Amino acid sequence: MRRILLQLGKSVAEMRFKRSAHGWIFQAPTRWILGPRPHYLVDDAEKAKIEVALGASTLVVWLLTAVIAAIVFLWAPLGSVTTLFLFLALYCLLLVVQNFCNCLALRAILKNSPRVSEKIAFDERLKGAAGMYSVEQLKFLLVLFVGLFVGTSLRRSTRSKPVMDTAGSILPDTARAVTPPPRCWRGARM
């Protein structure tokens, strides 16, 4: 399990580490989501501990996201905008809790590490994020997204319109096959 967490933590932590002459510069999370993040100088042993902690928190977030998605999308009606907003709100809350828990977990690891003034620039973090995915994975995700988008659009466009009776009220779906269409429409003779 430690090997899995270490591997997962390495893929997540690529954006937060930068090699320096004296070890690694680590960009720690802050208790507040936005704002400046402290940078620490860590050695290889501390780096491995940090990667395991980040891997464990990422695994927990993935599992809880799957549970939240299953509950929200099975409980709420499909295609509802409130379902999507509920899922996004719970996911954002989960990310806030993850950030706070990361701060608490990493505080014990970083307590003896010195703070450094050298920062990890935004372009350096993007290089780490770009290295996480191969071109084949990005192509697969693009095709998956386009397929889901087209499938959802076709499903919404082919939904049948509700059947109305002569008084203008909507009939239930069971009445579609049983109720014949009215004989006279506008301009038809009786």
C-alpha positions in Angstrom: 0.0 0.0 0.0 2.9 2.3 0.8 4.3 1.8 -2.7 0.9 2.7 -4.3 0.6 5.8 -2.1 4.2 6.8 -3.0 3.5 6.4 -6.7 0.3 8.3 -6.5 2.0 11.0 -4.4 4.8 11.4 -6.9 2.4 12.1 -9.7 0.5 14.6 -7.6 3.6 16.2 -6.1 5.5 16.9 -9.3 4.1 20.4 -9.4 5.0 21.1 -5.8 8.7 20.1 -5.8 11.7 21.8 -7.4 15.3 20.6 -7.3 17.8 22.9 -5.7 21.5 22.7 -4.8 20.7 21.7 -1.1 17.8 19.4 -1.7 14.2 20.0 -2.7 12.1 23.1 -2.5 8.6 22.2 -1.5 5.5 24.4 -2.0 3.3 23.7 1.0 -0.4 24.2 1.0 -1.8 27.1 3.0 -4.8 27.0 5.4 -6.5 29.5 3.2 -7.2 28.3 -0.3 -6.0 31.5 -1.9 -2.9 33.4 -1.0 0.9 33.0 -0.8 2.1 29.5 -0.1 5.2 28.9 2.1 8.2 27.2 0.5 10.4 24.8 2.5 13.8 23.1 1.9 13.4 19.4 2.3 15.7 16.4 1.9 14.9 13.1 0.1 13.5 11.3 3.1 11.1 14.2 3.9 10.2 14.3 0.2 9.2 10.7 0.3 7.1 11.3 3.5 5.4 14.2 1.8 4.6 12.2 -1.3 3.0 9.4 0.8 0.9 12.0 2.7 -0.2 13.7 -0.6 -0.9 10.3 -2.2 -3.1 9.2 0.7 -5.1 12.4 0.6 -5.5 12.2 -3.1 -6.7 8.6 -2.9 -9.2 9.5 -0.2 -10.5 12.4 -2.3 -10.9 10.1 -5.3 -12.9 7.6 -3.3 -15.1 10.2 -1.7 -15.7 11.8 -5.1 -16.9 8.5 -6.4 -19.2 8.0 -3.4 -20.5 11.6 -3.7 -21.1 11.1 -7.5 -22.9 7.9 -6.9 -25.1 9.3 -4.2 -25.9 12.6 -6.0 -26.5 11.1 -9.5 -28.5 8.1 -8.3 -30.6 10.1 -5.8 -31.3 13.2 -7.9 -33.0 13.2 -11.3 -30.6 12.9 -14.3 -30.2 16.0 -16.4 -31.1 18.3 -13.6 -29.0 21.5 -13.2 -29.4 21.3 -9.4 -27.8 17.8 -9.5 -24.7 19.2 -11.2 -24.5 22.2 -8.8 -25.0 19.9 -5.8 -22.2 17.7 -7.0 -19.9 20.6 -7.8 -20.6 22.2 -4.4 -19.9 19.0 -2.5 -16.7 18.4 -4.6 -15.5 22.0 -3.8 -16.2 21.4 -0.1 -14.2 18.2 -0.3 -11.2 20.0 -1.9 -11.3 22.6 0.9 -11.3 19.9 3.5 -8.5 18.1 1.7 -6.4 21.3 1.7 -6.9 21.8 5.4 -6.1 18.2 6.2 -2.9 18.4 4.0 -1.9 21.5 6.1 -2.3 19.5 9.3 -0.6 16.4 8.0 2.4 18.2 6.5 2.9 20.4 9.5 4.5 17.6 11.5 6.8 16.7 8.6 7.8 20.3 7.9 8.3 21.4 11.5 12.1 21.2 11.3 12.5 22.2 7.7 13.7 25.8 7.0 11.7 28.2 5.0 13.3 29.5 1.8 12.8 32.6 -0.2 13.1 30.9 -3.5 9.7 30.2 -5.0 8.4 27.7 -7.6 7.1 29.8 -10.5 3.8 29.2 -12.2 5.5 28.0 -15.5 7.6 25.5 -13.5 4.5 24.1 -11.9 2.9 23.8 -15.4 5.8 21.8 -16.7 5.3 19.4 -13.8 1.6 19.1 -14.6 2.3 18.6 -18.3 4.6 15.7 -17.6 1.9 13.9 -15.7 -0.1 13.0 -18.8 1.1 11.4 -22.1 -0.3 12.6 -25.5 -2.2 9.3 -25.8 -4.0 9.9 -22.5 -4.9 13.4 -23.5 -6.2 12.2 -26.9 -8.3 9.5 -25.1 -9.7 12.1 -22.7 -10.6 14.4 -25.5 -12.4 11.7 -27.5 -14.2 10.6 -24.3 -15.3 14.2 -23.5 -16.5 14.8 -27.1 -18.3 11.5 -27.2 -20.1 12.2 -23.9 -21.0 15.7 -25.1 -22.4 14.5 -28.4 -24.3 11.6 -26.8 -25.8 13.8 -24.2 -26.8 16.4 -26.8 -28.4 13.7 -29.0 -30.3 12.3 -26.0 -31.7 15.6 -25.1 -32.7 16.5 -28.7 -34.5 13.2 -29.3 -36.6 13.3 -26.1 -40.3 13.1 -27.0 -42.6 16.0 -26.4 -45.4 15.4 -23.9 -48.7 14.3 -25.3 -51.6 16.7 -24.8 -55.2 15.8 -24.8 -57.9 18.1 -26.4 -58.3 20.1 -23.2 -54.6 21.0 -23.2 -53.5 18.9 -20.2 -50.4 16.7 -20.4 -51.2 13.0 -20.5 -49.0 10.4 -18.7 -46.6 8.3 -20.7 -48.9 5.2 -20.4 -51.6 7.1 -22.3 -49.4 7.5 -25.4 -50.1 4.0 -26.9 -53.7 3.8 -25.8 -55.1 7.2 -26.7 -55.7 7.6 -30.4 -55.1 11.1 -31.9 -58.2 13.3 -32.1 -60.1 13.1 -35.4 -60.5 16.7 -36.1 -57.8 19.3 -36.0 -57.9 22.8 -37.3 -59.7 23.1 -40.5 -60.7 19.5 -40.7 -64.3 18.5 -41.5 -66.4 16.4 -39.3 
